[in-house]
Amino acid sequence: MNFEYMASLLPQLLEGLKITLLLFVITLVLSLPLGLLVSLLNESVTEKPTDRTLAKIIKFPIRWLVKLYLLVFRGTPLMLQLFFFYFGLTYVTIGGHRIVLGMFQAATLSFVLNYAAYFAEIFRGGIIGVNKGQYEAAKALGFSGAQTMGYIVVPQMLRTVIPPIANETIVLVKDTALASSIALIDLLKTAQRAVNRDMRVDAYLIAAVFYLVITFILTFGFNYVERKLSISADGIK
């Protein structure tokens, strides 16, 4: 193993790592609140309003739009979504102009919409897991639907969704490598170029170490948060 050669690769791989981390952070920051919004929107339209006209005009289309969004983005491969937003949108014209997204823009849009769909289902599972008695108690206290969600349901739900969100976040770290399929110069693409150029696999080894370090940091961080939330819950009891 030539450590001098590996050291010479570090500047290139660190540049690729910056793109990978940027894509990861933007995806996480945008997809988590979007997923929560979709989940709350999905849950808010499950109960039929007394006004049937309102149900037809507002709740019915919203319900099916949410279900369609979840079906499409959870039911198709992320790589296919990357190809669609990067290559497919160029065939769509609005006002005589084609929609052309840059590599990073297409990757960000694909990842955010894809992961928001998965986070939405995680949040939905957490909301369903809240004891029904909590809803009844909130109703008895005169809380509105929004107040019940904001003050009672969401805080309890967050404690239960940390483990699945942690798993999904770690998967996201590895999935960022798919962005190289549209030639985004991320960590994996940079490593591939070095391997193809020099006919050596050292770059892959360094990239693997970077991915492992990121995963380790995230795992440690989520375990810490989970322990803190568990201690808080025990204190409440």
Contacts in CASP RR format, 6 or more apart in sequence:
PFRMAT RR
TARGET T0000
AUTHOR 0000-0000-0000
METHOD contacts of the structure
MODEL  1
MNFEYMASLLPQLLEGLKITLLLFVITLVLSLPLGLLVSLLNESVTEKPT
DRTLAKIIKFPIRWLVKLYLLVFRGTPLMLQLFFFYFGLTYVTIGGHRIV
LGMFQAATLSFVLNYAAYFAEIFRGGIIGVNKGQYEAAKALGFSGAQTMG
YIVVPQMLRTVIPPIANETIVLVKDTALASSIALIDLLKTAQRAVNRDMR
VDAYLIAAVFYLVITFILTFGFNYVERKLSISADGIK
1 202 0 8 1.000
2 202 0 8 1.000
5 198 0 8 1.000
5 200 0 8 1.000
5 202 0 8 1.000
6 202 0 8 1.000
6 205 0 8 1.000
6 206 0 8 1.000
9 194 0 8 1.000
9 202 0 8 1.000
9 203 0 8 1.000
9 206 0 8 1.000
10 206 0 8 1.000
12 190 0 8 1.000
12 193 0 8 1.000
12 194 0 8 1.000
13 187 0 8 1.000
13 190 0 8 1.000
13 191 0 8 1.000
13 194 0 8 1.000
13 203 0 8 1.000
13 206 0 8 1.000
13 207 0 8 1.000
13 210 0 8 1.000
15 185 0 8 1.000
15 190 0 8 1.000
16 185 0 8 1.000
16 186 0 8 1.000
16 187 0 8 1.000
16 189 0 8 1.000
16 190 0 8 1.000
17 187 0 8 1.000
17 210 0 8 1.000
19 104 0 8 1.000
19 184 0 8 1.000
19 185 0 8 1.000
19 186 0 8 1.000
19 187 0 8 1.000
20 176 0 8 1.000
20 177 0 8 1.000
20 179 0 8 1.000
20 186 0 8 1.000
20 187 0 8 1.000
20 188 0 8 1.000
20 210 0 8 1.000
21 214 0 8 1.000
22 104 0 8 1.000
23 104 0 8 1.000
23 107 0 8 1.000
23 108 0 8 1.000
23 111 0 8 1.000
23 176 0 8 1.000
23 179 0 8 1.000
23 184 0 8 1.000
23 186 0 8 1.000
24 172 0 8 1.000
24 173 0 8 1.000
24 176 0 8 1.000
24 214 0 8 1.000
26 108 0 8 1.000
26 112 0 8 1.000
27 108 0 8 1.000
27 111 0 8 1.000
27 112 0 8 1.000
27 115 0 8 1.000
27 172 0 8 1.000
27 176 0 8 1.000
28 115 0 8 1.000
28 169 0 8 1.000
28 172 0 8 1.000
30 108 0 8 1.000
30 112 0 8 1.000
30 116 0 8 1.000
31 111 0 8 1.000
31 112 0 8 1.000
31 113 0 8 1.000
31 114 0 8 1.000
31 115 0 8 1.000
31 116 0 8 1.000
31 119 0 8 1.000
32 116 0 8 1.000
32 119 0 8 1.000
32 165 0 8 1.000
34 112 0 8 1.000
34 116 0 8 1.000
34 119 0 8 1.000
34 120 0 8 1.000
35 116 0 8 1.000
35 117 0 8 1.000
35 119 0 8 1.000
35 120 0 8 1.000
35 123 0 8 1.000
36 119 0 8 1.000
36 120 0 8 1.000
36 123 0 8 1.000
36 154 0 8 1.000
38 66 0 8 1.000
38 69 0 8 1.000
38 70 0 8 1.000
38 116 0 8 1.000
38 117 0 8 1.000
38 120 0 8 1.000
39 119 0 8 1.000
39 120 0 8 1.000
39 121 0 8 1.000
39 123 0 8 1.000
39 124 0 8 1.000
39 127 0 8 1.000
40 123 0 8 1.000
40 127 0 8 1.000
40 149 0 8 1.000
41 62 0 8 1.000
41 66 0 8 1.000
42 63 0 8 1.000
42 66 0 8 1.000
42 67 0 8 1.000
42 70 0 8 1.000
42 120 0 8 1.000
42 124 0 8 1.000
43 124 0 8 1.000
43 127 0 8 1.000
43 149 0 8 1.000
44 145 0 8 1.000
44 149 0 8 1.000
45 59 0 8 1.000
45 62 0 8 1.000
45 63 0 8 1.000
45 66 0 8 1.000
46 63 0 8 1.000
48 55 0 8 1.000
48 59 0 8 1.000
49 55 0 8 1.000
49 59 0 8 1.000
69 113 0 8 1.000
69 117 0 8 1.000
70 117 0 8 1.000
70 120 0 8 1.000
70 121 0 8 1.000
73 81 0 8 1.000
73 113 0 8 1.000
73 114 0 8 1.000
73 116 0 8 1.000
73 117 0 8 1.000
74 117 0 8 1.000
74 118 0 8 1.000
74 121 0 8 1.000
78 110 0 8 1.000
78 111 0 8 1.000
78 114 0 8 1.000
78 175 0 8 1.000
78 178 0 8 1.000
79 178 0 8 1.000
79 181 0 8 1.000
81 110 0 8 1.000
81 113 0 8 1.000
81 114 0 8 1.000
82 106 0 8 1.000
82 107 0 8 1.000
82 110 0 8 1.000
82 178 0 8 1.000
82 179 0 8 1.000
82 181 0 8 1.000
82 182 0 8 1.000
83 181 0 8 1.000
83 182 0 8 1.000
84 110 0 8 1.000
85 101 0 8 1.000
85 106 0 8 1.000
85 109 0 8 1.000
85 110 0 8 1.000
86 101 0 8 1.000
86 102 0 8 1.000
86 103 0 8 1.000
86 106 0 8 1.000
86 107 0 8 1.000
86 110 0 8 1.000
86 182 0 8 1.000
87 182 0 8 1.000
89 98 0 8 1.000
89 99 0 8 1.000
89 100 0 8 1.000
89 101 0 8 1.000
89 106 0 8 1.000
90 98 0 8 1.000
90 99 0 8 1.000
90 100 0 8 1.000
91 98 0 8 1.000
92 98 0 8 1.000
92 99 0 8 1.000
93 99 0 8 1.000
101 109 0 8 1.000
103 179 0 8 1.000
103 182 0 8 1.000
103 183 0 8 1.000
103 184 0 8 1.000
104 184 0 8 1.000
106 182 0 8 1.000
107 179 0 8 1.000
107 182 0 8 1.000
107 184 0 8 1.000
111 172 0 8 1.000
111 175 0 8 1.000
111 176 0 8 1.000
111 179 0 8 1.000
115 168 0 8 1.000
115 172 0 8 1.000
118 168 0 8 1.000
119 165 0 8 1.000
119 168 0 8 1.000
122 161 0 8 1.000
122 164 0 8 1.000
122 165 0 8 1.000
122 168 0 8 1.000
123 157 0 8 1.000
123 161 0 8 1.000
125 157 0 8 1.000
125 161 0 8 1.000
126 157 0 8 1.000
126 160 0 8 1.000
126 161 0 8 1.000
127 153 0 8 1.000
127 154 0 8 1.000
127 157 0 8 1.000
129 157 0 8 1.000
129 160 0 8 1.000
130 152 0 8 1.000
130 153 0 8 1.000
130 156 0 8 1.000
130 157 0 8 1.000
134 148 0 8 1.000
134 152 0 8 1.000
134 153 0 8 1.000
134 156 0 8 1.000
135 148 0 8 1.000
135 152 0 8 1.000
135 153 0 8 1.000
137 152 0 8 1.000
138 145 0 8 1.000
138 147 0 8 1.000
138 148 0 8 1.000
138 151 0 8 1.000
138 152 0 8 1.000
139 148 0 8 1.000
143 151 0 8 1.000
143 152 0 8 1.000
158 229 0 8 1.000
159 229 0 8 1.000
159 230 0 8 1.000
159 232 0 8 1.000
159 233 0 8 1.000
162 222 0 8 1.000
162 225 0 8 1.000
162 226 0 8 1.000
162 229 0 8 1.000
163 222 0 8 1.000
163 226 0 8 1.000
165 222 0 8 1.000
166 218 0 8 1.000
166 219 0 8 1.000
166 222 0 8 1.000
166 223 0 8 1.000
166 226 0 8 1.000
169 218 0 8 1.000
169 222 0 8 1.000
170 215 0 8 1.000
170 218 0 8 1.000
170 219 0 8 1.000
173 211 0 8 1.000
173 214 0 8 1.000
173 215 0 8 1.000
173 218 0 8 1.000
174 211 0 8 1.000
174 215 0 8 1.000
176 186 0 8 1.000
176 187 0 8 1.000
177 186 0 8 1.000
177 187 0 8 1.000
177 188 0 8 1.000
177 211 0 8 1.000
179 186 0 8 1.000
179 189 0 8 1.000
180 186 0 8 1.000
180 188 0 8 1.000
180 189 0 8 1.000
180 192 0 8 1.000
183 189 0 8 1.000
187 207 0 8 1.000
187 210 0 8 1.000
187 211 0 8 1.000
188 207 0 8 1.000
190 203 0 8 1.000
190 207 0 8 1.000
191 203 0 8 1.000
191 204 0 8 1.000
191 206 0 8 1.000
191 207 0 8 1.000
192 203 0 8 1.000
194 200 0 8 1.000
194 202 0 8 1.000
194 203 0 8 1.000
195 201 0 8 1.000
195 203 0 8 1.000
195 204 0 8 1.000
END
